[in-house]
Amino acid sequence: MRRLYFLLPNIETTRTVVDELLLARIEERHIHAIAKEGTPMGDLPEATLAQKSDVVPALERGIAVGGATGVLAGLVAVTFPPAGIALGGGALLAIALAGSGFGAIMSTMIGVSVPNSRLKQFEDAVNKGEVLMLVDVPKARVDEIEKMVKQHHPDADIEGTEPTIPAFP
């Protein structure tokens, strides 16, 4: 999947683009709109916290750092066991998993409060009344969807494609 970014001039155009995407067999759960705070979105599919914040990258970093820290702590515990207790691979695995879990929880709590760094470049346009649309499409359909939007809405700005998107948000 790839994430496409479009800047649309207003809510009416956004509604039309959403309808066209639905007719092109893009599921509504793969369409996300972000407008200026206070803008009535009606039935438009609004972006969730996962799209608006840095929660997903923070989660990934937390799992990686927490897991690495857990492995190091586990190696220390196995090498220098406390009170002469013999520890094996199971303890190492348990400590690594605990580190990953702790890192995931802590980094997610931080990531939720941080705005999505990828959306920073669109902040001024959204504050001026434009609508940012994020559309997740299969890699093979990127050109087709971009062409369709540009052909039907020349006033739409195609702002690029993100190479990969997380599978779970």
C-alpha positions as CSV (number, residue, x, y, z in Angstrom):
1,M,0.0,0.0,0.0
2,R,1.0,3.6,-0.7
3,R,-0.3,6.7,0.9
4,L,-1.2,9.5,-1.5
5,Y,-1.5,13.2,-0.4
6,F,-3.9,15.6,-2.1
7,L,-4.6,19.2,-1.2
8,L,-8.2,20.1,-2.2
9,P,-9.5,23.7,-2.3
10,N,-12.7,23.1,-0.2
11,I,-15.1,20.7,1.4
12,E,-17.4,20.4,-1.7
13,T,-14.5,19.3,-3.9
14,T,-13.4,16.9,-1.1
15,R,-16.9,15.3,-1.1
16,T,-16.8,14.9,-4.8
17,V,-13.3,13.3,-4.7
18,V,-14.4,10.9,-1.9
19,D,-17.4,9.8,-4.0
20,E,-15.1,9.3,-7.1
21,L,-12.7,7.3,-5.0
22,L,-15.5,5.1,-3.6
23,L,-16.7,4.5,-7.2
24,A,-13.1,3.5,-8.1
25,R,-13.3,0.8,-5.4
26,I,-11.2,2.5,-2.8
27,E,-12.7,1.5,0.6
28,E,-13.7,4.4,2.9
29,R,-11.4,3.1,5.6
30,H,-8.5,4.0,3.3
31,I,-9.6,7.6,2.8
32,H,-8.8,10.2,5.4
33,A,-9.5,14.0,5.3
34,I,-8.0,16.7,7.5
35,A,-9.5,20.2,7.5
36,K,-9.0,23.3,9.6
37,E,-10.3,22.8,13.2
38,G,-13.9,23.8,13.4
39,T,-14.7,23.0,9.8
40,P,-17.9,21.0,9.5
41,M,-16.9,17.8,7.8
42,G,-20.3,16.1,7.7
43,D,-20.0,12.5,6.5
44,L,-16.4,12.9,5.2
45,P,-14.0,10.2,6.5
46,E,-11.9,12.2,9.0
47,A,-8.3,11.3,9.8
48,T,-7.9,9.4,13.0
49,L,-5.4,9.9,15.8
50,A,-3.2,7.3,14.1
51,Q,-2.9,9.6,11.0
52,K,-2.8,12.9,12.8
53,S,-0.1,12.0,15.3
54,D,3.3,10.4,15.3
55,V,2.0,7.4,17.3
56,V,2.9,4.7,14.7
57,P,6.5,5.7,14.2
58,A,6.9,6.2,18.0
59,L,5.5,2.7,18.6
60,E,8.0,1.2,16.1
61,R,10.9,3.0,17.7
62,G,9.7,2.1,21.2
63,I,9.5,-1.6,20.3
64,A,13.0,-1.6,18.8
65,V,14.7,0.4,21.5
66,G,12.8,-1.4,24.3
67,G,13.6,-4.8,22.8
68,A,17.3,-4.0,22.4
69,T,17.5,-2.7,25.9
70,G,15.7,-5.8,27.2
71,V,18.2,-8.0,25.4
72,L,21.1,-6.2,26.9
73,A,19.6,-6.3,30.3
74,G,18.8,-10.0,29.8
75,L,22.4,-10.7,28.8
76,V,23.7,-8.9,31.9
77,A,21.3,-10.9,34.1
78,V,22.3,-14.2,32.5
79,T,26.0,-13.4,32.7
80,F,25.9,-12.0,36.3
81,P,22.9,-13.8,37.8
82,P,21.5,-12.2,41.0
83,A,22.0,-14.2,44.2
84,G,23.5,-17.1,42.3
85,I,20.2,-18.0,40.5
86,A,20.9,-19.9,37.3
87,L,19.1,-18.1,34.4
88,G,18.8,-19.4,30.9
89,G,17.5,-18.4,27.5
90,G,13.9,-18.2,28.7
91,A,14.8,-15.4,31.1
92,L,16.6,-13.6,28.3
93,L,13.6,-13.9,26.1
94,A,11.2,-12.8,28.9
95,I,13.3,-9.7,29.7
96,A,13.6,-8.8,26.0
97,L,9.8,-9.1,25.6
98,A,9.2,-7.1,28.7
99,G,11.6,-4.4,27.4
100,S,9.7,-4.3,24.1
101,G,6.4,-4.0,25.8
102,F,7.5,-1.3,28.1
103,G,9.2,0.6,25.2
104,A,6.0,0.3,23.1
105,I,3.8,1.6,25.9
106,M,6.0,4.6,26.9
107,S,6.8,5.7,23.3
108,T,3.1,5.4,22.3
109,M,2.1,7.7,25.1
110,I,4.6,10.2,23.9
111,G,3.8,9.7,20.2
112,V,0.1,10.4,20.7
113,S,0.9,13.9,21.9
114,V,3.2,14.8,19.0
115,P,1.7,15.9,15.7
116,N,2.5,13.8,12.6
117,S,5.8,15.2,11.3
118,R,4.8,14.3,7.7
119,L,1.7,16.5,7.9
120,K,3.7,19.6,9.1
121,Q,4.3,20.8,5.5
122,F,0.6,21.0,4.9
123,E,-0.3,22.9,8.0
124,D,-0.4,26.4,6.4
125,A,-2.6,25.2,3.5
126,V,-5.1,23.5,5.9
127,N,-5.2,26.6,8.2
128,K,-6.1,28.7,5.1
129,G,-9.1,26.4,4.4
130,E,-7.8,23.8,2.1
131,V,-8.5,20.1,2.9
132,L,-5.7,17.5,3.0
133,M,-6.7,14.1,1.8
134,L,-4.7,11.0,2.6
135,V,-5.6,8.0,0.4
136,D,-4.1,4.5,0.9
137,V,-4.0,2.6,-2.3
138,P,-2.3,-0.5,-3.7
139,K,1.0,0.2,-5.3
140,A,-0.3,-0.8,-8.7
141,R,-3.1,1.8,-8.6
142,V,-1.1,4.9,-7.5
143,D,-0.8,6.4,-11.1
144,E,-4.4,5.5,-11.9
145,I,-5.8,7.3,-8.8
146,E,-3.5,10.3,-9.2
147,K,-4.5,10.7,-12.9
148,M,-8.2,10.3,-12.0
149,V,-8.1,13.0,-9.4
150,K,-6.0,15.4,-11.5
151,Q,-8.2,14.8,-14.6
152,H,-11.5,15.5,-12.8
153,H,-10.1,18.2,-10.5
154,P,-7.3,20.3,-12.0
155,D,-7.4,22.5,-8.9
156,A,-6.3,19.6,-6.7
157,D,-2.6,19.6,-5.8
158,I,-1.1,16.2,-5.7
159,E,1.5,16.5,-3.0
160,G,3.3,13.2,-3.3
161,T,3.3,9.6,-2.2
162,E,4.6,8.0,0.9
163,P,6.5,4.8,0.0
164,T,4.9,2.6,2.6
165,I,2.2,2.8,5.2
166,P,1.8,0.8,8.4
167,A,-0.5,-2.2,8.0
168,F,-2.4,-1.8,11.2
169,P,-3.6,1.8,11.7
